[in-house]
Amino acid sequence: MNVTHDIIAAVIGPGWKYGLSRILINDEGDGVVFIAGSQVPFAFFTVGTTSTSRGTGFSQDGDISWRRRGSSCQYKLAKCKVSTETMTSWWEDSLKTESLEDLL
């Protein structure tokens, strides 16, 4: 998986809102939202639009939007200790688990 964006943002989704989250976006236009204290993605989405400061996307539950809040080193989960590569591996692990659940 080739992650092209690692964004710290305030995120609003269908029925939820987080003032500080970490978003990863890959080169295929897929994304995930991580919230502080979790190694499992909170939400999966498809990117609609993205810029240096804002973006939109959608999931099967509804629309998602975000506004950049800083660098990954400012994020509570990261504190410069959790690399993009590590978070990408968490994303990949969650996809494997999800695929196994789909098969059952």
Buried (B, 14 or more C-beta within 10 A) or exposed (E): EEBEBBBBBBBBBEEEEBEBBBBBBBEEEBBBBBBEEEBEBBBBBBBEEBEEEEBBBBBEEEEBBBEBBEEBEEBEBBEEEBEBEEBBEBBEEBBEEEEEEEEE
